[in-house]
Amino acid sequence: MLQINSILAAFLVVYIVHELFVVLLEKINVRHLFNQEGSVPPEVEEFIDSDKYKEIVSYSAEKSRFGVVEQVASALVLLFLILSGFLPWLDEVLPGKGIFHGLLFLLAVMFILYLVEIPFDYYHTFGIEERYGFNKCTLNTWISDQAKGFVISFILLSLLVGVVLFVIEASPELWWFWAFLAVSVIQILLTVLYPVLIAPLFNKFEPLEDEILSKKVNALMGNNGIRVKGIFQMDAGKRSSHTNAYFTGLGKTKRIVLFDTLIDTHPHEEILAVLSHEIGHFKKKHILKQLIFFEITMLAGSYLIYRIIGWDAIYTTFGFSGVKPYVGLLLIGIFVGKLSYFLKPFYMALSRKFEIDADALAIKLMGTGRFLARALKRMAADNLANLTPHPLYVWFNYSHPPIVERIRTLEASNE
């Protein structure tokens, strides 16, 4: 039975404050968006007129409001599971002992939360994205993606959770360190293998079909002494008309990926500029730096969980009898996750710094910021990107500087 005490009070305060803050932040951003509705930023007037800007405002606001509904629904379901006595009941009825039982318990909880997300994903794809002309995904493709995503998540979660539960049992005093090492190895392996094993399950990755563009890309790479596994185009248009490009992989699997939608809608100079930005991430070793940041954070988190996972009061507060590490991982993980959200601005600031550095190198490689600026303007129009996010919202949610800010910096480099 649930116990009313300081632990429960602290948990509820952090949980509720987090959810209220996330919702409030979305509302602040939407209000700020509508306050700017009548004024198209001059930096993008070449590609975005007043009608297009109204569409941007409508799309951004609808996504935000829908995101709030999804956030609140997921939060309420999880809170119900925690406070209703469902989790202790689940722990009693699930079969097995030891690691197998703990693994079943955590996977069952994750499966329930996954079921909650499915209708929201469906409506986002076939409701919002369809309404604004972005969705190209068929129902069969969506179902296939869901099934493959579920199987992959199940396998990875089973591996990660199983390893952590094993080291907790095998080394009660140093499990936090061994778990950190094991999860780190798995994380690095996934980063290396994702481009060649996982991503191809969802999309086709092929060498650039445009021979002229391919020659220009090879010249750009060769002139700057850059070697990666390859530059690929991805059949993103099979699912969406959104445009993008990204850098992925480590070691021999490093690669730059361009959406086919980007290739189809941008002239070569703009594609090369976008590619130069991605090369900037490669040259500056941003993926490696982000991985190191993540590893340091995970080590600290592992030790923190180790220090408190043995407290009997944590379990009795939420209706469990005795210390059960798999339950502790869930409850402490939720608490730490909600609390650490307020440290998110530090990571986002680091990510935005990396993007600024990549833009600067793109200017150097292209000899001008004009082409990347034009590419960003076109992408903003094509993707209906929010051009005027609230500064506080940027702090917490933007891994890239706002588009208008990036364009302004890029165009200033030409003066």
FENMOBEL-V17678 format. One record per helix or strand of 3 or more residues. SS is the DSSP state (a for helix, b for strand). FROM is the first residue (numbers start at 1). TO is the last residue. If there is no record, write none. Layout:
BEGIN
SS/FROM/TO  SS/FROM/TO
END
This chain:
BEGIN
a/6/35  a/42/44  a/50/83  a/86/93  a/98/131  a/139/170  a/175/201  b/205/207  a/211/223  b/230/234  a/236/238  b/245/248  a/251/253  b/255/259  a/260/265  a/268/283  a/286/308  a/312/317  a/325/366  a/370/383  a/391/397  a/403/412
END
